[in-house]
Amino acid sequence: MDTLVQLENVTKRYDSSAAPAIDNVSLAVDAGEAVAIMGPSGSGKSTLLNLIAGMDRPTGGAIRVGDERVDMLSETGVARFRRHQVGMIFQFFNLLDDMTVMDNVLLPAQLAGTRTGAARARAEELLAALHIAQRRDAYPARLSGGERQRVAIARALINRPAVLLADEPTGAVDSATGDEIGALLLNLNAAGQTLILVTHNPELAARYAHRVIEIADGRATSDTAISARGRHHEPPDPRPTEALR
């Protein structure tokens, strides 16, 4: 496989007198992989995800996603990179409360300059595949946690990102809904979507990732492959998979 995401000796300091949030981390993620990043609160997991997304800049080291040297991009270049190459899913959804489901999903496509007709067709396709199309005109406050996360996944996928970054995507929903969200992520990865998942849940990591990278005090302490038998063994549903890609 081709390497899609590569970090080389990446360090991030927020305060020059304090310990680094990320300390000399190197890692590589191949196209089509599902990688879980685990560690206790404050270990640097979310910082690492933000660095890959270009939402934060490293103090030192190099970050590459595809052909882009992310840490060297201008502010305009970073914004363009995020719109076209990265989709993000957050623990608390980050939907805009004054916009409908459809408008939330369409927003990244509009920012990327996608034609209105093409963007709406893609949004309809995603909402149908994620079984949320009947809520297209609803506002986030009227949705359940699971419905909100499905909308957030549709929004993250609308521009067909090279890599999907998920920060505790099941942390704000109940266990049954969390299993449904995990199964959706499994479907996406089965269709070829590269996935980097931050979680504190070892069971989630074991079921839905190929590898688990453990972070402690800003350092990568282990990088472990998950055997096929350790992953979720139910076959992914092929019906939504094609549409999600």
Sine and cosine of phi, psi and omega as CSV:
sin_phi,cos_phi,sin_psi,cos_psi,sin_omega,cos_omega
0.00,0.00,0.43,-0.90,0.07,-1.00
-1.00,0.09,0.63,-0.77,0.07,-1.00
-0.95,0.32,0.80,-0.60,0.00,-1.00
-0.98,-0.19,-0.66,0.75,-0.02,-1.00
-0.85,-0.53,0.78,-0.62,0.01,-1.00
-0.65,-0.76,0.79,-0.61,0.11,-0.99
-0.92,-0.40,0.75,-0.67,-0.01,-1.00
-0.83,-0.55,0.94,-0.34,0.08,-1.00
0.77,0.64,0.75,0.66,-0.07,-1.00
-0.99,0.10,0.76,-0.65,0.07,-1.00
-0.78,-0.62,0.63,-0.78,0.09,-1.00
-0.73,-0.69,0.86,-0.51,0.09,-1.00
-0.89,-0.45,0.73,-0.69,0.11,-0.99
-0.99,-0.11,-0.37,0.93,0.00,-1.00
-0.62,-0.79,0.84,-0.55,-0.09,-1.00
-0.88,0.47,-0.36,0.93,-0.03,-1.00
-1.00,-0.09,-0.12,0.99,-0.04,-1.00
-0.97,-0.25,0.22,-0.97,0.07,-1.00
-0.90,0.44,0.56,-0.83,-0.01,-1.00
-0.92,0.39,0.55,-0.83,0.09,-1.00
-0.95,0.32,-0.60,0.80,0.11,-0.99
-0.79,-0.62,0.76,-0.65,-0.17,-0.98
-0.81,-0.59,0.99,-0.11,0.14,-0.99
0.84,0.54,0.77,0.64,-0.04,-1.00
-1.00,-0.04,0.75,-0.67,0.13,-0.99
-0.82,-0.57,0.72,-0.69,0.06,-1.00
-0.33,-0.94,0.33,-0.94,0.04,-1.00
-0.68,-0.73,0.63,-0.78,0.04,-1.00
-0.81,-0.59,0.82,-0.57,0.00,-1.00
-0.99,0.15,0.43,-0.90,0.10,-1.00
-0.85,0.53,0.74,-0.67,0.01,-1.00
1.00,0.02,-0.09,1.00,0.02,-1.00
-0.98,0.21,0.38,-0.93,0.21,-0.98
-0.86,-0.51,0.90,-0.43,-0.09,-1.00
-0.86,-0.51,0.75,-0.66,0.06,-1.00
-0.97,-0.23,0.70,-0.71,0.09,-1.00
-0.94,-0.33,0.86,-0.51,-0.08,-1.00
-0.85,-0.52,0.44,-0.90,0.07,-1.00
0.23,-0.97,0.27,-0.96,0.01,-1.00
-0.94,0.34,0.20,-0.98,0.06,-1.00
-0.84,0.55,0.69,-0.72,0.00,-1.00
0.99,0.14,0.09,1.00,-0.04,-1.00
-0.98,0.19,-0.30,0.96,0.00,-1.00
0.93,-0.37,0.11,0.99,-0.06,-1.00
-0.86,0.51,-0.81,0.59,-0.05,-1.00
-0.93,0.38,-0.57,0.82,0.07,-1.00
-0.86,0.51,-0.68,0.74,0.01,-1.00
-0.87,0.49,-0.68,0.73,0.02,-1.00
-0.90,0.44,-0.67,0.74,0.01,-1.00
-0.90,0.43,-0.56,0.83,0.05,-1.00
-0.92,0.39,-0.68,0.73,0.02,-1.00
-0.89,0.46,-0.61,0.79,-0.03,-1.00
-0.98,0.22,-0.15,0.99,-0.07,-1.00
0.98,0.21,0.18,0.98,0.03,-1.00
-0.98,0.19,-0.26,0.96,0.07,-1.00
-0.64,-0.77,0.40,-0.92,-0.02,-1.00
-0.92,-0.38,0.65,-0.76,0.01,-1.00
-0.96,0.29,0.44,-0.90,0.14,-0.99
-0.97,0.25,-0.53,0.85,0.03,-1.00
-0.42,-0.91,0.33,-0.94,0.02,-1.00
0.99,-0.12,0.00,-1.00,-0.08,-1.00
-0.80,-0.59,0.62,-0.79,0.05,-1.00
-0.79,-0.61,0.84,-0.55,0.03,-1.00
-0.84,-0.54,0.71,-0.71,0.15,-0.99
-0.78,-0.62,0.91,-0.41,-0.12,-0.99
0.88,0.48,-0.80,-0.60,0.00,-1.00
-1.00,-0.04,0.07,1.00,-0.09,-1.00
-0.99,-0.13,0.75,-0.66,0.19,-0.98
-1.00,0.00,1.00,-0.03,-0.22,-0.98
-0.87,0.49,-0.64,0.77,-0.07,-1.00
-0.94,0.34,-0.20,0.98,-0.01,-1.00
-0.98,-0.21,-0.02,1.00,-0.06,-1.00
-0.96,0.27,0.51,-0.86,0.15,-0.99
-0.95,0.31,0.14,-0.99,0.04,-1.00
-0.86,0.50,-0.65,0.76,0.05,-1.00
-0.91,0.41,-0.66,0.75,0.01,-1.00
-0.91,0.42,-0.64,0.77,0.03,-1.00
-0.90,0.44,-0.68,0.73,0.01,-1.00
-0.88,0.48,-0.68,0.73,0.03,-1.00
-0.91,0.42,-0.68,0.74,0.04,-1.00
-0.84,0.54,-0.74,0.67,-0.03,-1.00
-0.90,0.44,-0.62,0.78,-0.02,-1.00
-0.91,0.40,-0.58,0.82,-0.17,-0.99
-0.97,-0.24,-0.44,0.90,-0.17,-0.99
-0.93,-0.37,-0.31,0.95,-0.14,-0.99
-0.78,-0.63,0.71,-0.71,0.20,-0.98
-0.90,-0.44,0.66,-0.75,-0.04,-1.00
-0.82,-0.57,0.68,-0.74,0.08,-1.00
-0.87,-0.50,0.75,-0.66,-0.09,-1.00
-0.92,-0.40,0.38,-0.92,0.00,-1.00
-0.85,0.52,-0.67,0.74,-0.07,-1.00
-0.96,-0.28,0.46,0.89,0.24,-0.97
0.96,0.27,-0.71,0.70,0.01,-1.00
0.84,0.55,0.60,0.80,0.11,-0.99
-0.99,0.15,0.44,-0.90,0.03,-1.00
-1.00,0.03,0.89,-0.45,-0.16,-0.99
-0.91,0.40,-0.42,0.91,-0.04,-1.00
-1.00,-0.06,0.20,0.98,0.04,-1.00
-0.85,-0.52,0.56,-0.83,0.03,-1.00
-0.94,0.35,0.18,-0.98,0.10,-1.00
-0.79,0.61,-0.78,0.63,-0.03,-1.00
-0.86,0.51,-0.70,0.71,-0.04,-1.00
-0.93,0.37,-0.57,0.82,0.09,-1.00
-0.88,0.47,-0.69,0.72,-0.03,-1.00
-0.93,0.37,-0.62,0.79,-0.05,-1.00
-0.95,0.31,-0.39,0.92,-0.17,-0.99
-0.82,0.57,-0.75,0.66,0.00,-1.00
-0.89,0.46,-0.57,0.82,0.03,-1.00
-0.92,0.39,-0.63,0.78,0.04,-1.00
-0.90,0.43,-0.67,0.75,0.03,-1.00
-0.91,0.42,-0.49,0.87,0.01,-1.00
-0.99,0.12,-0.08,1.00,0.04,-1.00
0.99,0.13,0.32,0.95,0.03,-1.00
-0.93,0.37,0.64,-0.77,0.03,-1.00
-0.85,0.53,0.61,-0.79,-0.10,-0.99
-0.83,0.55,-0.73,0.69,-0.03,-1.00
-0.89,0.45,-0.70,0.72,0.00,-1.00
-0.92,0.40,-0.64,0.76,0.00,-1.00
-0.90,0.43,-0.69,0.72,-0.01,-1.00
-0.92,0.40,-0.63,0.78,0.03,-1.00
-0.89,0.45,-0.68,0.74,0.03,-1.00
-0.90,0.43,-0.67,0.75,0.01,-1.00
-0.90,0.45,-0.69,0.73,0.03,-1.00
-0.88,0.48,-0.66,0.75,0.01,-1.00
-0.88,0.48,-0.71,0.70,-0.01,-1.00
-0.92,0.38,-0.70,0.72,0.00,-1.00
-0.89,0.46,-0.61,0.79,0.05,-1.00
-0.92,0.39,-0.70,0.71,-0.02,-1.00
-0.90,0.44,-0.52,0.86,-0.02,-1.00
-1.00,-0.08,0.16,0.99,0.09,-1.00
0.85,0.53,0.68,0.73,-0.01,-1.00
-0.74,-0.67,0.15,0.99,-0.09,-1.00
-0.88,0.48,-0.53,0.85,-0.03,-1.00
-0.93,0.36,-0.18,0.98,-0.01,-1.00
-0.95,-0.30,0.27,0.96,-0.13,-0.99
-0.85,0.53,-0.51,0.86,-0.05,-1.00
-0.99,-0.16,0.08,1.00,0.00,-1.00
-0.99,0.13,0.33,-0.94,0.09,-1.00
-0.99,-0.17,0.47,-0.88,-0.10,-1.00
-0.80,0.60,-0.56,0.83,-0.03,-1.00
-0.89,0.45,-0.36,0.93,-0.02,-1.00
-1.00,-0.06,0.07,1.00,-0.06,-1.00
-0.97,-0.23,0.44,-0.90,0.15,-0.99
-0.97,0.25,0.19,-0.98,0.03,-1.00
-0.86,0.51,-0.68,0.74,0.02,-1.00
-0.90,0.43,-0.63,0.77,0.04,-1.00
-0.91,0.41,-0.65,0.76,0.03,-1.00
-0.88,0.47,-0.66,0.75,-0.02,-1.00
-0.93,0.36,-0.54,0.84,0.08,-1.00
-0.90,0.43,-0.64,0.77,0.06,-1.00
-0.90,0.45,-0.68,0.73,0.01,-1.00
-0.89,0.46,-0.60,0.80,0.04,-1.00
-0.92,0.39,-0.69,0.73,0.04,-1.00
-0.86,0.50,-0.70,0.72,0.03,-1.00
-0.87,0.49,-0.66,0.75,-0.03,-1.00
-0.92,0.40,-0.45,0.89,-0.10,-1.00
-0.99,-0.10,-0.17,0.99,-0.21,-0.98
-0.88,0.47,-0.51,0.86,0.00,-1.00
-1.00,-0.08,0.25,0.97,0.02,-1.00
0.78,0.62,0.89,0.45,-0.08,-1.00
-0.93,0.36,0.47,-0.88,0.07,-1.00
-0.93,0.37,-0.59,0.81,-0.03,-1.00
-0.71,-0.71,0.67,-0.74,0.04,-1.00
-0.96,-0.29,0.83,-0.55,-0.01,-1.00
-0.95,-0.32,0.80,-0.60,-0.07,-1.00
-0.81,-0.59,0.89,-0.46,-0.04,-1.00
-0.97,-0.22,0.98,-0.21,-0.04,-1.00
0.75,0.66,0.84,0.54,-0.14,-0.99
-0.93,0.37,-0.26,0.96,0.03,-1.00
-0.94,-0.35,0.15,0.99,-0.13,-0.99
-0.95,0.32,-0.36,0.93,-0.08,-1.00
-0.94,-0.34,0.27,0.96,0.00,-1.00
-0.79,-0.61,0.28,-0.96,0.02,-1.00
-0.95,0.32,0.17,-0.98,-0.14,-0.99
-0.90,0.44,-0.62,0.79,0.00,-1.00
-0.91,0.41,-0.69,0.72,0.04,-1.00
-0.92,0.39,-0.59,0.80,0.06,-1.00
-0.86,0.51,-0.63,0.78,0.05,-1.00
-0.90,0.43,-0.62,0.78,0.03,-1.00
-0.91,0.42,-0.69,0.73,0.02,-1.00
-0.90,0.44,-0.67,0.74,0.05,-1.00
-0.87,0.50,-0.65,0.76,0.02,-1.00
-0.91,0.42,-0.60,0.80,0.06,-1.00
-0.89,0.45,-0.66,0.75,0.03,-1.00
-0.90,0.43,-0.60,0.80,0.06,-1.00
-0.89,0.45,-0.68,0.73,0.06,-1.00
-0.86,0.50,-0.70,0.71,-0.01,-1.00
-0.87,0.49,-0.73,0.69,-0.01,-1.00
-0.91,0.41,-0.60,0.80,0.04,-1.00
-0.89,0.46,-0.46,0.89,0.03,-1.00
-1.00,0.08,0.00,1.00,0.07,-1.00
0.95,-0.33,0.01,1.00,-0.03,-1.00
-0.96,0.28,0.82,-0.57,0.11,-0.99
-0.95,0.31,0.74,-0.68,-0.11,-0.99
-0.74,-0.68,0.78,-0.63,0.16,-0.99
-0.86,-0.50,0.87,-0.49,-0.18,-0.98
-0.88,-0.48,0.82,-0.57,0.14,-0.99
-1.00,-0.10,0.78,-0.62,0.00,-1.00
-0.43,-0.90,0.45,-0.89,0.15,-0.99
-0.98,-0.18,0.01,1.00,-0.13,-0.99
-0.99,-0.14,0.96,-0.27,-0.04,-1.00
-0.89,0.45,-0.50,0.86,0.02,-1.00
-0.92,0.39,-0.68,0.73,0.04,-1.00
-0.88,0.48,-0.70,0.71,0.00,-1.00
-0.87,0.49,-0.70,0.71,-0.04,-1.00
-0.92,0.40,-0.54,0.84,-0.07,-1.00
-0.99,0.15,-0.50,0.86,-0.20,-0.98
-0.84,-0.55,0.18,0.98,0.00,-1.00
-0.80,-0.60,0.42,-0.91,0.14,-0.99
-0.99,0.11,-0.53,0.85,-0.06,-1.00
-0.66,-0.75,0.48,-0.88,0.10,-0.99
-0.84,-0.54,0.85,-0.53,0.08,-1.00
-0.96,-0.27,0.86,-0.52,-0.01,-1.00
-0.99,-0.13,0.70,-0.71,-0.02,-1.00
-0.89,-0.46,0.72,-0.69,0.10,-1.00
-0.61,-0.79,0.79,-0.62,0.01,-1.00
0.79,0.61,0.63,0.78,0.08,-1.00
0.99,0.14,-0.02,1.00,-0.03,-1.00
-0.92,-0.39,0.57,-0.82,0.11,-0.99
-0.98,0.19,0.91,-0.40,-0.09,-1.00
-0.99,-0.12,-0.35,0.94,0.04,-1.00
-0.35,-0.94,0.40,-0.92,0.03,-1.00
-0.61,-0.79,0.98,-0.22,-0.19,-0.98
-0.88,-0.48,0.78,-0.63,0.08,-1.00
-0.97,0.25,0.63,-0.78,0.06,-1.00
-0.99,-0.15,0.80,-0.60,0.00,-1.00
-0.92,0.39,0.41,-0.91,-0.01,-1.00
-0.85,0.53,-0.57,0.82,-0.03,-1.00
-0.96,0.28,-0.33,0.95,0.03,-1.00
-0.99,0.14,-0.28,0.96,-0.01,-1.00
-0.99,0.11,0.23,-0.97,0.04,-1.00
-0.82,0.57,0.81,-0.58,-0.15,-0.99
-0.99,-0.14,-0.06,1.00,0.07,-1.00
-0.96,0.29,0.70,-0.72,0.00,-1.00
-0.91,0.40,0.66,-0.75,0.03,-1.00
-0.91,0.42,0.53,-0.85,0.03,-1.00
-0.95,0.32,0.89,-0.46,-0.07,-1.00
-0.96,0.28,-0.29,0.96,-0.11,-0.99
-0.92,0.39,-0.77,0.64,0.04,-1.00
-0.98,0.19,-0.33,0.95,-0.15,-0.99
-0.85,0.52,-0.74,0.67,-0.04,-1.00
-0.88,0.47,-0.67,0.74,-0.03,-1.00
-0.93,0.37,-0.57,0.82,-0.02,-1.00
-0.92,0.40,-0.35,0.94,0.06,-1.00
-0.99,-0.16,0.00,0.00,0.00,0.00
